[in-house]
């Protein structure tokens, strides 16, 4: 895309990954522009980050809809007004309906705080500590209907120390997330990255199961 890619970001909370993407778009490190930020929580600080950056910030309350399908249908309608090239999930804590995922198949990314396929779902840092893992990390992956199981694009590893608290480990992982997520977003915006036949493909080469630069 020689033109700037239109990026729509979904957040539920603080939005620190959103901030790194906003900053790198502003600096020109990402050949894209965040055109809108959506949240399922009106109090999400990510919405404030969007407003400070001059980006449309929209919240939808799940209580206003009969069910997940109705919520996601309205979310799709509103997102599509921005004609997004890429959807970025940045701490979006709702499970998406299959219709939603299929609508954006091949152009939706998520970052998950574990070395997938280890620890899909919640409480990943606590699970890594409880299991005595020596390493932990984060994975950027394409989103497919099965939770946290789309093809992995890039992972970053961090050590787990014996006296780590969840906060210690979370902070270490976050630092890595802020490095790898913008990198993958730029690969996509530069048309280097695609999902083909449920595989992540970078520069025409299918990536390993654990993504780029796997051991």
C-alpha positions as CSV (number, residue, x, y, z in Angstrom):
1,X,0.0,0.0,0.0
2,X,1.8,3.1,-1.2
3,X,-1.2,4.9,0.3
4,X,-1.4,5.0,4.1
5,X,-3.4,2.0,5.4
6,X,-6.5,2.7,7.4
7,X,-6.2,1.1,10.8
8,X,-9.1,0.6,13.2
9,X,-8.1,-0.4,16.8
10,X,-10.3,-2.1,19.3
11,X,-9.5,-1.7,23.0
12,X,-11.1,-2.4,26.4
13,X,-8.7,-0.8,28.8
14,X,-5.6,1.3,29.1
15,X,-4.5,1.0,25.5
16,X,-0.7,1.1,25.9
17,X,-0.2,-0.9,22.7
18,X,-2.6,1.5,20.9
19,X,-0.4,4.3,22.1
20,X,2.8,2.8,20.6
21,X,0.9,2.3,17.3
22,X,-0.4,5.9,17.3
23,X,3.1,7.2,18.0
24,X,4.8,5.1,15.3
25,X,2.1,6.2,12.7
26,X,2.8,9.8,13.7
27,X,6.6,9.3,13.3
28,X,6.2,7.6,10.0
29,X,7.5,4.2,11.2
30,X,4.1,2.7,10.2
31,X,2.8,3.5,6.7
32,X,-0.7,3.8,8.1
33,X,-3.1,6.0,10.1
34,X,-5.3,5.0,13.0
35,X,-8.7,6.2,11.7
36,X,-10.9,5.1,14.6
37,X,-10.7,3.5,18.0
38,X,-13.6,1.5,19.3
39,X,-14.2,0.2,22.8
40,X,-16.9,-1.9,24.6
41,X,-16.2,0.2,27.7
42,X,-16.9,3.9,27.7
43,X,-14.4,4.4,30.5
44,X,-11.5,2.8,28.7
45,X,-8.4,5.0,28.8
46,X,-7.7,3.9,25.2
47,X,-10.5,6.1,24.1
48,X,-8.9,9.1,25.8
49,X,-5.6,8.3,24.0
50,X,-7.5,8.3,20.7
51,X,-9.1,11.7,21.4
52,X,-5.7,13.2,22.4
53,X,-4.3,12.0,19.0
54,X,-7.3,13.5,17.2
55,X,-8.7,10.1,16.3
56,X,-12.4,9.2,16.3
57,X,-13.2,7.4,19.6
58,X,-16.4,5.4,19.8
59,X,-17.8,3.2,22.6
60,X,-20.6,0.7,22.3
61,X,-22.3,-0.6,25.5
62,X,-23.0,-4.3,25.4
63,X,-26.1,-3.7,27.5
64,X,-27.7,-1.9,24.6
65,X,-27.8,-5.0,22.5
66,X,-29.8,-8.2,22.8
67,X,-26.8,-10.5,22.3
68,X,-23.2,-10.8,21.1
69,X,-24.3,-11.2,17.5
70,X,-26.3,-7.9,17.6
71,X,-23.4,-6.1,19.2
72,X,-20.9,-7.4,16.7
73,X,-23.2,-6.6,13.8
74,X,-23.4,-2.9,14.9
75,X,-19.7,-2.8,15.5
76,X,-19.0,-4.1,12.0
77,X,-21.4,-1.5,10.5
78,X,-19.6,1.3,12.3
79,X,-16.1,0.0,11.6
80,X,-16.8,-0.4,7.9
81,X,-17.6,3.3,7.6
82,X,-13.8,3.8,8.0
83,X,-13.0,1.3,5.2
84,X,-10.2,-0.3,7.2
85,X,-7.3,-2.1,5.7
86,X,-6.4,-3.6,9.1
87,X,-8.2,-4.2,12.4
88,X,-5.9,-4.3,15.4
89,X,-7.1,-5.8,18.7
90,X,-5.2,-4.1,21.5
91,X,-6.4,-5.5,24.8
92,X,-10.0,-6.0,23.5
93,X,-11.5,-8.3,26.1
94,X,-14.7,-9.5,24.3
95,X,-14.8,-12.8,22.5
96,X,-15.7,-12.0,18.9
97,X,-18.5,-13.8,17.0
98,X,-17.5,-16.0,14.1
99,X,-19.4,-13.7,11.7
100,X,-17.2,-10.8,12.9
101,X,-14.0,-12.7,12.6
102,X,-14.9,-14.0,9.1
103,X,-15.9,-10.5,7.9
104,X,-12.3,-9.3,8.6
105,X,-10.5,-12.6,7.8
106,X,-6.9,-12.0,6.9
107,X,-6.9,-8.4,8.1
108,X,-7.3,-8.7,11.9
109,X,-4.4,-8.9,14.3
110,X,-4.2,-9.6,18.0
111,X,-1.4,-9.7,20.6
112,X,-1.7,-12.3,23.3
113,X,0.5,-12.3,26.5
114,X,1.9,-15.8,26.2
115,X,4.0,-17.9,23.8
116,X,1.1,-19.4,21.9
117,X,0.0,-22.2,21.7
118,X,0.8,-22.1,25.4
119,X,-1.9,-20.5,27.6
120,X,-4.7,-19.3,25.4
121,X,-7.3,-17.3,27.4
122,X,-6.8,-15.4,30.6
123,X,-4.4,-15.2,33.5
124,X,-1.4,-16.1,31.3
125,X,1.3,-14.6,33.6
126,X,0.0,-16.4,36.7
127,X,-0.2,-19.7,34.8
128,X,3.4,-19.3,33.6
129,X,4.5,-18.6,37.2
130,X,2.5,-21.5,38.7
131,X,3.9,-23.9,36.2
132,X,7.5,-22.9,36.9
133,X,8.2,-21.8,33.4
134,X,11.6,-20.4,32.7
135,X,10.4,-18.3,29.8
136,X,7.2,-16.5,28.9
137,X,6.3,-13.8,26.4
138,X,3.9,-12.4,23.8
139,X,2.6,-13.5,20.4
140,X,1.2,-11.5,17.6
141,X,-1.2,-13.5,15.5
142,X,-3.9,-13.3,12.9
143,X,-7.4,-13.7,14.4
144,X,-9.4,-16.8,13.4
145,X,-12.7,-18.0,14.9
146,X,-11.0,-20.3,17.5
147,X,-9.8,-18.2,20.5
148,X,-6.1,-17.3,20.4
149,X,-5.3,-20.0,17.8
150,X,-4.8,-18.0,14.6
151,X,-1.4,-18.3,12.8
152,X,1.4,-16.8,14.9
153,X,3.4,-14.0,13.1
154,X,6.0,-13.0,15.7
155,X,6.8,-13.8,19.3
156,X,9.0,-12.2,21.9
157,X,10.4,-14.1,24.9
158,X,11.2,-12.9,28.4
159,X,12.8,-14.8,31.3
160,X,10.7,-15.8,34.3
161,X,12.6,-15.3,37.6
162,X,11.9,-17.3,40.8
163,X,10.6,-14.4,42.8
164,X,8.5,-12.8,40.0
165,X,5.1,-11.5,40.8
166,X,2.4,-11.3,38.1
167,X,3.1,-7.5,37.9
168,X,6.8,-8.1,37.4
169,X,6.2,-10.5,34.6
170,X,3.4,-8.5,33.1
171,X,5.6,-5.4,32.9
172,X,8.4,-7.4,31.2
173,X,6.0,-8.8,28.6
174,X,4.4,-5.4,28.0
175,X,7.8,-3.9,27.1
176,X,8.3,-6.6,24.5
177,X,4.7,-6.1,23.2
178,X,5.4,-2.5,22.5
179,X,8.3,-3.5,20.3
180,X,6.8,-6.4,18.3
181,X,3.2,-5.2,17.7
182,X,4.1,-2.0,15.8
183,X,6.6,-4.0,13.8
184,X,4.0,-6.5,12.6
185,X,1.5,-3.7,11.9
186,X,4.1,-2.1,9.6
187,X,4.7,-5.5,7.8
188,X,1.0,-5.6,7.1
189,X,0.7,-2.0,6.0
190,X,3.7,-2.4,3.7
191,X,2.0,-5.4,2.1
192,X,4.7,-7.8,3.2
193,X,2.4,-9.9,5.5
194,X,-0.7,-11.9,4.6
195,X,-2.8,-14.8,5.8
196,X,-3.0,-17.4,3.1
197,X,-4.8,-20.8,3.6
198,X,-4.8,-20.1,7.4
199,X,-1.0,-19.6,7.4
200,X,1.0,-16.5,8.1
201,X,3.1,-15.5,5.1
202,X,5.8,-12.9,5.2
203,X,7.6,-11.7,2.1
204,X,6.1,-14.7,0.2
205,X,7.4,-17.3,2.7
206,X,5.2,-19.3,5.0
207,X,6.2,-18.7,8.7
208,X,7.0,-21.4,11.2
209,X,4.3,-22.4,13.7
210,X,5.8,-20.0,16.3
211,X,6.2,-17.2,13.7
212,X,9.1,-15.3,12.3
213,X,12.6,-15.9,13.6
214,X,11.6,-19.0,15.5
215,X,14.4,-20.9,17.2
